[in-house]
Amino acid sequence: MVDFLISKQKADGHWARTWRTETGEELNDDLWVGDQAWLVMALVRYAEKSGDANALASAQRAADWLASKISANGKVVPSTEGNVDVWWAMIATQRFVEADKIQNYLLTQAWDADLNYWWRGRDNNEHPDPVVAMDCATWVGEFAKSPRVNRPELAHAALSFVRRTLMTTDSSGAFCGFDGMGPVSIWCEGTAQYLVAGGEGAQQYLDMLLTLQRADGGMPGSTDRLSGSCFGWLSKWTGLSSTAWLYFALTHSPFPGADCAPVAVHESAAQLPPDFHLKQNHPNPFHFSTRIEYFIPRAMRVTLKIYDLNAREVMTLVDARQGAGWQHVAFNRAGLAGGVYLIRLKAGDIAHTRKLVIVR
């Protein structure tokens, strides 16, 4: 797949949007920045894990193309979703000056301070497009919670807003979840996005999604078949995106740079000192035991606790003063029921949280 993407990359760094599966023939090239940004993130992650220099070079060429679309005020496109996609791509490729321009635009030009949610965009960059969209609440929510932005209150408010406006049932009334811009019926991808972003009541929605997962591991786009009624995302067909977001809900957020601290515009990431950091536990999901690693930059008192999704503390793993450097803990499920839990590392006023998943 990576070889195919590299071979299909255009001279200016961008890709067509679709190709014919059987032949690789280009079908559509609409220059949508969101797809380009996700490919950048995927190639960077692949390069990190595989050491493939060609994949990283391809991602950087695409990031050059995306960076050329950023205006002086930080806007890339009218769509809020598209703008935050490019922000994540800039973070993935360590283009922090460009990322900060987009960050300022999102915080000042896309946030509704009265209703506390992100608009879907700005029509002609002047008039708000006030449609409530799940992608904006979740993807921009992850942006707001990142240490670089450090505005978690905006994420929580936006998730609360979509919980009030987009919650729905399917046509039979048997399932409850979220739509993307409806509410019309349950959109499995959007419901999983809500879980990834840390929305309230996550466990009940996860349990619902797991009942819909098919024997081959795939997820339907919806519990209803409404794709022929102008709701293209509401289809019972197995979808790559709905399946991928269920995976992310069970493991970790797909967005890069979650531990990227703010830097001044004249600094590079390589110049920054090691900082407070909680790694994703491994393996995850797990049956019986997993390893949790974290880094503290100086000697300090540390607590490492496990919480359920209702924020109830269920176990304390560490509560002690520890020296600077990497630390690790072996965590045994110790009778905990299967499901999603939160690991919270805290030292002074700093706290990091990760999801862990215990398989039944």
C-alpha positions as CSV (number, residue, x, y, z in Angstrom):
1,M,0.0,0.0,0.0
2,V,2.8,2.4,0.9
3,D,4.6,1.6,-2.4
4,F,1.4,2.3,-4.3
5,L,1.0,5.7,-2.6
6,I,4.6,6.7,-3.3
7,S,4.2,5.6,-6.9
8,K,1.0,7.6,-7.4
9,Q,2.2,10.8,-5.7
10,K,2.1,13.8,-8.1
11,A,5.1,16.0,-8.8
12,D,3.8,18.8,-6.6
13,G,3.4,16.4,-3.6
14,H,-0.4,15.7,-3.6
15,W,-2.4,12.6,-4.5
16,A,-5.6,12.0,-6.4
17,R,-8.5,11.3,-4.2
18,T,-9.6,7.9,-5.7
19,W,-8.3,5.2,-7.9
20,R,-9.9,2.1,-9.5
21,T,-9.2,-0.8,-7.2
22,E,-8.5,-3.3,-10.0
23,T,-6.1,-1.2,-12.2
24,G,-4.9,1.8,-10.1
25,E,-6.5,4.1,-12.7
26,E,-7.0,7.6,-11.3
27,L,-10.7,8.4,-10.9
28,N,-11.0,11.7,-9.0
29,D,-8.5,14.5,-8.1
30,D,-10.4,17.1,-6.3
31,L,-7.5,18.4,-4.1
32,W,-9.3,17.9,-0.8
33,V,-6.8,18.7,1.9
34,G,-8.3,16.4,4.5
35,D,-7.4,13.2,2.6
36,Q,-3.9,14.5,1.9
37,A,-3.4,15.2,5.6
38,W,-4.5,11.7,6.7
39,L,-2.1,10.2,4.2
40,V,0.7,12.4,5.6
41,M,-0.1,11.1,9.2
42,A,-0.2,7.5,8.0
43,L,3.1,7.7,6.2
44,V,4.9,9.3,9.1
45,R,3.6,6.7,11.5
46,Y,4.6,3.9,9.1
47,A,8.0,5.4,8.7
48,E,8.5,5.6,12.5
49,K,7.6,1.9,12.8
50,S,9.4,0.6,9.7
51,G,12.3,3.0,9.2
52,D,11.2,3.4,5.6
53,A,13.0,6.7,4.5
54,N,11.0,6.8,1.2
55,A,7.7,6.9,3.2
56,L,8.9,9.7,5.3
57,A,10.2,11.7,2.2
58,S,6.8,11.2,0.6
59,A,5.0,12.5,3.7
60,Q,7.3,15.6,3.7
61,R,6.6,16.3,0.0
62,A,2.9,16.2,0.7
63,A,3.3,18.4,3.8
64,D,5.1,20.9,1.6
65,W,2.0,20.9,-0.7
66,L,-0.4,21.4,2.3
67,A,1.8,24.1,3.9
68,S,1.5,26.1,0.6
69,K,-2.3,26.2,1.1
70,I,-2.1,27.9,4.5
71,S,-3.1,31.6,4.3
72,A,-1.6,34.4,6.4
73,N,-4.4,34.2,9.0
74,G,-4.1,30.4,9.3
75,K,-7.1,29.4,7.2
76,V,-6.5,26.5,4.7
77,V,-10.1,25.9,3.5
78,P,-13.6,27.0,4.7
79,S,-14.1,23.6,6.4
80,T,-13.2,23.3,10.1
81,E,-12.5,19.6,9.6
82,G,-10.1,20.3,6.7
83,N,-8.2,22.9,8.7
84,V,-7.7,20.7,11.7
85,D,-6.6,17.8,9.5
86,V,-3.8,20.0,8.1
87,W,-2.9,21.1,11.6
88,W,-2.4,17.5,12.6
89,A,-0.3,16.9,9.4
90,M,1.9,19.9,10.3
91,I,2.4,18.5,13.8
92,A,3.2,15.0,12.4
93,T,6.0,16.6,10.2
94,Q,7.2,19.0,12.9
95,R,6.2,22.1,11.1
96,F,5.2,24.0,14.3
97,V,5.2,27.5,12.9
98,E,2.6,26.5,10.3
99,A,0.7,24.5,12.9
100,D,0.5,27.6,15.2
101,K,-1.1,29.7,12.4
102,I,-3.9,27.2,11.9
103,Q,-4.2,26.8,15.7
104,N,-4.9,30.5,16.1
105,Y,-7.5,30.4,13.3
106,L,-9.3,27.5,14.8
107,L,-9.4,29.1,18.3
108,T,-10.5,32.5,17.1
109,Q,-12.5,32.0,13.9
110,A,-14.2,28.6,14.2
111,W,-15.4,28.5,17.9
112,D,-18.9,29.5,18.9
113,A,-18.4,31.1,22.3
114,D,-22.1,31.4,23.0
115,L,-23.1,27.8,22.3
116,N,-19.7,26.2,23.0
117,Y,-19.1,24.2,19.9
118,W,-17.0,24.4,16.7
119,W,-18.8,25.5,13.6
120,R,-18.6,23.2,10.5
121,G,-16.7,26.1,8.8
122,R,-17.0,29.6,7.6
123,D,-18.8,30.3,4.3
124,N,-16.5,32.4,2.1
125,N,-14.4,33.0,5.2
126,E,-17.0,35.5,6.5
127,H,-20.2,33.9,7.6
128,P,-20.2,31.0,10.0
129,D,-21.5,27.6,8.7
130,P,-23.3,26.7,12.0
131,V,-24.1,23.0,11.1
132,V,-23.2,20.7,14.1
133,A,-20.8,18.1,12.8
134,M,-19.4,15.2,14.8
135,D,-16.0,15.4,13.0
136,C,-15.6,18.9,14.3
137,A,-16.4,18.0,17.9
138,T,-14.1,15.0,18.0
139,W,-11.1,15.8,15.7
140,V,-11.0,19.4,16.9
141,G,-11.6,18.2,20.4
142,E,-8.4,16.1,20.2
143,F,-6.6,19.2,18.9
144,A,-7.9,21.2,21.9
145,K,-6.8,18.6,24.4
146,S,-3.3,18.2,23.0
147,P,-0.6,19.7,25.3
148,R,0.4,22.1,22.5
149,V,-3.1,23.7,22.6
150,N,-4.0,22.8,26.2
151,R,-7.7,23.9,26.0
152,P,-9.4,20.7,27.2
153,E,-12.4,22.7,28.4
154,L,-13.3,23.5,24.8
155,A,-13.2,19.8,23.9
156,H,-15.4,18.8,26.8
157,A,-17.9,21.6,26.0
158,A,-18.1,20.6,22.3
159,L,-18.6,16.9,23.1
160,S,-21.3,17.8,25.6
161,F,-23.0,19.9,22.8
162,V,-23.0,17.0,20.3
163,R,-24.2,14.6,22.9
164,R,-27.3,16.9,23.2
165,T,-27.8,17.4,19.5
166,L,-26.6,14.3,17.6
167,M,-27.6,11.5,19.9
168,T,-30.2,9.3,18.1
169,T,-31.5,5.7,17.7
170,D,-31.8,3.5,14.7
171,S,-35.1,3.1,12.9
172,S,-36.0,0.1,15.1
173,G,-35.2,1.9,18.3
174,A,-33.0,-1.0,19.4
175,F,-29.7,0.9,19.3
176,C,-28.6,4.3,20.6
177,G,-25.6,6.2,19.2
178,F,-24.6,9.3,17.2
179,D,-25.1,10.6,13.7
180,G,-22.7,12.8,11.9
181,M,-24.8,15.9,11.2
182,G,-28.4,14.5,11.7
183,P,-29.7,13.2,13.9
184,V,-31.1,10.7,11.4
185,S,-29.7,7.3,12.4
186,I,-26.6,5.8,14.0
187,W,-23.3,6.4,12.2
188,C,-20.9,3.9,13.6
189,E,-17.8,5.8,12.6
190,G,-19.0,9.0,14.3
191,T,-20.0,7.1,17.4
192,A,-16.5,5.6,17.6
193,Q,-15.0,9.0,17.1
194,Y,-17.0,10.2,20.1
195,L,-15.4,7.4,22.2
196,V,-11.9,8.2,21.0
197,A,-12.4,11.8,22.0
198,G,-13.4,10.8,25.5
199,G,-17.1,11.7,25.4
200,E,-19.4,11.1,28.3
201,G,-21.1,7.7,28.7
202,A,-18.5,6.1,26.4
203,Q,-18.8,2.5,27.8
204,Q,-22.4,2.1,26.9
205,Y,-21.7,3.2,23.3
206,L,-18.7,1.0,23.1
207,D,-20.8,-2.0,24.2
208,M,-23.4,-1.2,21.5
209,L,-20.7,-1.0,18.8
210,L,-19.2,-4.3,19.8
211,T,-22.6,-6.0,19.4
212,L,-22.5,-4.7,15.8
213,Q,-19.0,-5.9,15.0
214,R,-19.1,-8.7,12.4
215,A,-17.5,-12.1,12.6
216,D,-14.6,-11.0,10.3
217,G,-13.9,-8.0,12.6
218,G,-15.5,-5.4,10.3
219,M,-18.0,-2.7,11.2
220,P,-21.0,-1.6,9.3
221,G,-21.4,2.1,8.4
222,S,-24.7,2.2,10.1
223,T,-27.5,0.1,11.6
224,D,-29.8,1.4,8.9
225,R,-29.7,1.4,5.1
226,L,-30.3,5.1,4.2
227,S,-27.4,5.7,1.8
228,G,-29.8,6.1,-1.1
229,S,-31.6,9.0,0.6
230,C,-28.8,11.6,0.6
231,F,-27.2,10.1,3.7
232,G,-24.2,8.4,2.1
233,W,-22.6,7.5,5.4
234,L,-25.6,5.5,6.6
235,S,-25.1,2.2,5.0
236,K,-25.0,-1.4,6.4
237,W,-22.0,-2.2,4.2
238,T,-18.8,-2.9,6.1
239,G,-16.7,0.2,6.0
240,L,-12.9,0.7,6.3
241,S,-13.4,4.0,8.2
242,S,-16.0,2.6,10.7
243,T,-13.8,-0.4,11.3
244,A,-10.7,1.7,11.8
245,W,-12.4,4.1,14.3
246,L,-13.6,1.1,16.3
247,Y,-10.0,0.0,16.5
248,F,-8.9,3.4,17.6
249,A,-11.7,3.5,20.3
250,L,-10.3,0.2,21.6
251,T,-6.7,1.2,21.5
252,H,-5.6,4.9,21.2
253,S,-6.2,8.1,19.3
254,P,-4.9,8.0,15.7
255,F,-3.7,11.6,15.9
256,P,0.1,12.3,16.1
257,G,1.8,14.7,18.5
258,A,-0.5,14.0,21.5
259,D,2.6,14.6,23.6
260,C,3.9,17.6,21.7
261,A,4.6,20.5,24.1
262,P,4.3,24.1,23.1
263,V,7.5,25.5,21.6
264,A,8.5,29.0,20.6
265,V,8.6,29.7,16.9
266,H,12.5,29.8,16.9
267,E,12.8,26.4,18.6
268,S,12.8,23.0,17.0
269,A,11.6,19.9,18.6
270,A,15.1,18.5,18.7
271,Q,16.2,21.3,21.0
272,L,13.6,20.6,23.6
273,P,14.6,18.8,26.8
274,P,12.9,15.5,27.7
275,D,9.5,16.1,29.3
276,F,6.9,14.4,31.4
277,H,5.6,11.5,29.3
278,L,3.2,8.5,29.6
279,K,3.6,5.9,26.9
280,Q,0.7,3.8,25.6
281,N,0.7,0.6,27.6
282,H,1.8,-2.5,25.6
283,P,0.2,-4.8,24.7
284,N,-3.1,-3.0,24.3
285,P,-5.8,-4.5,24.3
286,F,-4.6,-7.3,26.7
287,H,-6.1,-10.3,28.5
288,F,-4.1,-10.6,31.8
289,S,-1.1,-8.2,32.0
290,T,0.4,-5.2,30.3
291,R,3.5,-2.9,30.7
292,I,3.1,0.8,31.5
293,E,6.1,3.1,30.9
294,Y,6.5,6.7,31.7
295,F,9.2,9.4,31.9
296,I,9.7,12.1,34.6
297,P,12.2,14.9,34.0
298,R,13.2,15.3,37.7
299,A,12.7,13.6,41.1
300,M,9.1,14.2,42.2
301,R,6.1,12.5,43.8
302,V,4.2,10.5,41.2
303,T,0.8,8.8,41.2
304,L,-0.3,6.3,38.6
305,K,-3.9,5.2,38.9
306,I,-6.5,3.3,37.0
307,Y,-10.0,4.8,36.5
308,D,-13.2,3.5,34.9
309,L,-14.9,5.6,32.2
310,N,-17.1,7.2,34.9
311,A,-14.0,8.7,36.5
312,R,-14.1,6.3,39.5
313,E,-10.7,5.3,40.8
314,V,-10.4,1.5,40.7
315,M,-6.7,1.0,41.5
316,T,-3.5,2.8,42.5
317,L,-0.4,1.4,40.9
318,V,2.2,4.0,42.1
319,D,2.0,6.6,44.9
320,A,5.6,7.5,45.7
321,R,8.5,9.9,45.1
322,Q,10.6,8.7,42.2
323,G,13.8,9.7,40.6
324,A,14.2,11.3,37.2
325,G,14.1,9.0,34.1
326,W,12.1,6.2,32.6
327,Q,10.0,4.1,35.0
328,H,7.8,1.1,34.3
329,V,5.1,-0.9,36.0
330,A,3.7,-4.3,35.2
331,F,-0.1,-4.1,35.5
332,N,-2.2,-7.3,36.2
333,R,-5.9,-6.9,35.6
334,A,-6.4,-8.3,39.2
335,G,-10.1,-9.2,38.8
336,L,-11.1,-6.2,36.8
337,A,-13.9,-6.8,34.3
338,G,-13.2,-6.5,30.6
339,G,-13.7,-3.0,29.1
340,V,-12.1,0.3,28.6
341,Y,-10.2,2.0,31.5
342,L,-8.0,5.1,31.8
343,I,-4.4,5.2,33.1
344,R,-3.7,8.6,34.7
345,L,-0.1,9.7,35.5
346,K,0.1,12.7,37.8
347,A,3.0,14.7,39.2
348,G,2.3,18.1,40.7
349,D,0.0,20.1,38.4
350,I,0.9,17.9,35.3
351,A,-1.2,14.9,34.3
352,H,-1.3,12.6,31.3
353,T,-4.0,10.0,30.5
354,R,-4.1,7.0,28.2
355,K,-6.8,4.4,27.5
356,L,-6.2,0.7,28.2
357,V,-8.5,-2.1,27.1
358,I,-9.0,-5.3,28.9
359,V,-10.3,-8.1,26.7
360,R,-13.0,-10.2,28.3
